[in-house]
């Protein structure tokens, strides 16, 4: 998801070990061990947050999802706010960031299980999880986009992976390649049942009859933080959505924590982009 021109500052990254203080450096120069399961097998989780005025937006909600996903996948609990906030403050100082930014938190199962998929048994030495983060200049994305409905990738509603924000984004990348080849900006994915599910990196919101609706989790969509905010605040409701529902809608948005992009066209069909379409995204981001 692309935003506008990046604010002043440079990207900075940190990775834990080999000392308690960890290591700071350029994201292109810091390294993971080749044995890390996050690198080898996409066996890890991440969260991406918007940072504005030095404050990580919706940090508690992101960390709650992070912890829940780790428990779902049998991973050790990831760090909490007491660890993340001091690292973010230092990242801000080191990067010289003067505007908004994107903070990505990464948690892998680490190394130590040997070659292959198998995990250590309960009586065997367990691998040490690995934590790293990156702060990059970022301006929230808001440009209207053209989309296609992917014909090559679908979300699997029955999979544990669909319920967690893992490193495994190969399917989304292929759907995005398909969209770009068709002259579009992004792709919408269907769920295993054939209903609309989500975008490649964002949840889908559609306005019908004056109300915002989003596909249910049973479609296979990720339980996005912004999506959850909309449901909790009563601003969005769950409803199964077909491609026809989208094409006949009053408006549609792709939303995540880094931006809200109105859908201006799906395939060859133009969709309305009403004034104030992004007000909902900002309200979800800032409401307490």
N, C-alpha and C positions, 0 to 999 in steps of 0.2 A: 504494500500500500504506500504510494508515494505522496509526500506532502509538498509544500511550497519550498522556497529557498530556505536552507537551514539557518538557524540562528548562529551567532558568533560562538566560537569555541571549537574544540577538537574532541574526537572520540577518545575515551580512556577505558581501560579494562583492568580488572583485578582477578587473580586466581589464588585459591588457598594453597598453603604449603610452598616450599618445604619448611619454612619457619612459621611460627604462630602469626606473624604479621602478614603473611602472604606476599604476593608479588604484584606490583603495579607496572603497567607499560602500555605500549601501543597495541591495539587489538590484533594487528597483523604480525606482531612479533612474539607475543606470549604463546606458549605451546601447551598442548595436552599430551600426556604419555600415550604412545601408540596402543597401549593395552587398555585404555579407558573404554568401558562398554558404551558410553554415550557416543564416542567417536566410531567405534566398530559396529555397533548394533542399534544406534539411536535409542539406547536404553536410558532415557533421562527425561526430565521435565523442565519446562521453562515458563516464566511469566514475563510479560512486557507491560510496563506502566508508563503513563505520561507524567513527566515532571514539569511543573510550572512554579516559578518563583522559588525553586529549591525544594518544593514539596511534592512527594510522590502521590498522585491522585489515586484514591481508592486502594491504598496499600493494604489495609486490613482485609478487604475482600479478595485481593489477589493472593495474599498469603494464606488465607483460609482455603482457597481452591487448591493452591500448591500443596498444602498439608494433606487435604483430602485425596488428591490425586496420588500422592506418594503412598498413602495407606492403601488405596485401591490397587496399586501395582506392586505392593509388597516391598516398598523401599523405605529406608530410614527417614524419619521426619526431617524436612529441610529447615534451614535457619529461619528465625522469626524476626520481628521488627527490631528487637534489641541488637541484632547483628547487622541488619540491612541498613538501618538509618545512619549509623556512624560511617559505614562504607560509602553511602550515597553522599554524605557531606564531604568526605575526602575526595570523592570522584568529582564533585562540583568544583572544588578548589583546584584540583589538578588539571581539569579540562579547560578552565576559564569560561565555562558555559555562562552566557548572559541572558539567554531566553529559555524557551521550552526545550525539553529533551526527551529521549526515549531510554528508559532503563530496562535492560533485560537481565533477569535473574535465571541462572542455569544450575541444575542439580542432576548429576549423573550417579548411576549406581557405582561408578568408579572402577577400579581394577581389582585383581586378586582372585578371580574365579577361574583363571586359566583360559585356554583357547575354547571357542565354541559358545553355544547358547547356555549350557548348563550353569546353574548357580550352585554355590557351596551348600552342602548339607548342613543341618542344624548343629552338628558336632564338629564341623570343619571351620577353619579360619574364614571369617567373612571379609569381603572386600570393603575398602574404605570409601564412602561416598565422596564426591568431589563437587565443590561449589565455586562458581565463578560468575562475574557480572560484567556488563559493559554499559557505559553511558555514552550516548551519541546525541549531537544536536538534532533537533526534530521540530518541525512545525506541523500541527495537526492537519491531517489530510481532509479536504472538503470538496475537491473537484468532482463534478458529476461524471459518471463513467458509463461506458457501453459494456454490456455483458453478453455472453452466450451461455446456453445450458450445456454443460459438458456431456459429451457422448462417450467418453472414455473412462471417466472416474466417477465412483459413487462412494458415499459414506456408508459404513456398516453399522447399523444401529445396535447390533448384538455384541459388538466388540468393546472390550474394556478400553481399548486405545481411543475409541471415539469419545469416551467420557472424560479424557484427560488431555492436557496440552503437552504432548510429548514432542521429542525432537523429530519424530517420524512425519515429515512433510513431503515425501516424495510424490504421493498422489496429488497433492495440491499443486506441486510444481508442474506436473504433467498437464493438469487441467489448465493452468495458467499458460503454458506453452500452446495448448490448443486454442485458447482465447486469442492470444497474440497472433497466431497464424491466421485467424479469422478476422483480424483487424479490430478486435475488441480489447478492452482494458483488463477484464477479469472474467472469471467463469463462475456460474452457479452450479452447485453440486446437488444431485438428487440423492435421496436416501435409498436404502435397499428396498423400500416399499414403493418407490417411484414418485413420491411427493418431493417438492422442493425442500431443501435442507439448509444450505448456507452458501457463503462465498468461499474462496480459497483460504482466506485469512480473516473472515469477519462473519458475524451473524447477520441474518436477513430480517428486516422489518418491512412490512407491507401495510399500507393504509387502505382500509376497506370500510365503507359506510361511516367514515369519520373517525374510525378507531384504528390504532396500531396493533398489528398481530404479528406473531413470530412462530415458526414451526416448533412443535413440541420436541422434547429431548428424544422421544421415541423415533423421530425422523433420522437420528444419528448425528445431529448437530452438537457442537461443543457447547457446554454450559458456560457461555461467555459471561464475563463480569458485567458488562454493560447491559446485556440481555437480562441478566438476573436483577439488575437495578430496576429496569423497566417493569418487570413483573412484580417486584416487591413494592414498588411505589404505585402500582395500579395504573400505570401509563401504557402498559402493553399487556396483551393476553395471548395465550397459546392457542393455535388453531392450525389444522392441517392446511397446506397451501399447494395448489397445483400450478403448473406453468400458466394455465389459462387465468387463474386468480391473479397472478402477477401482471399479466398483460392487460387485465381489465381494472387494475388498481388505480387509486387516486395518487399514490406516490409510493416509492420504495427506497429503502436505505440499506447500505452495508455498513455495519457499525462494529467497532472494537475500541479498545482503550486509547488508540492513537488517532482516531478520526472517525468521521461519518461522511460517507460518500453517497449522494443521491444517484439512483440508477436512471439514466436518461434514455437508454435504449436497451432492449433485449432482443437479440437477433436483428431482424429487420423492422421491429415495431418500436416506435418512439413512445416513451412514457412521460407523463407530466412531472415537472420539477417545480413544485410550487414555492413561492417565497416563504422563507422561514422553515424550510425542510430540515435544516440543521439545528433548529432550536431544541428539538428533542434530545439530540446527542449531547449538547452542552448542559441541558437540564439533568440528564442522567449522570453526567460527570461531576456536577457540582452539588447536587442535592444531598442533604445529610439525612 
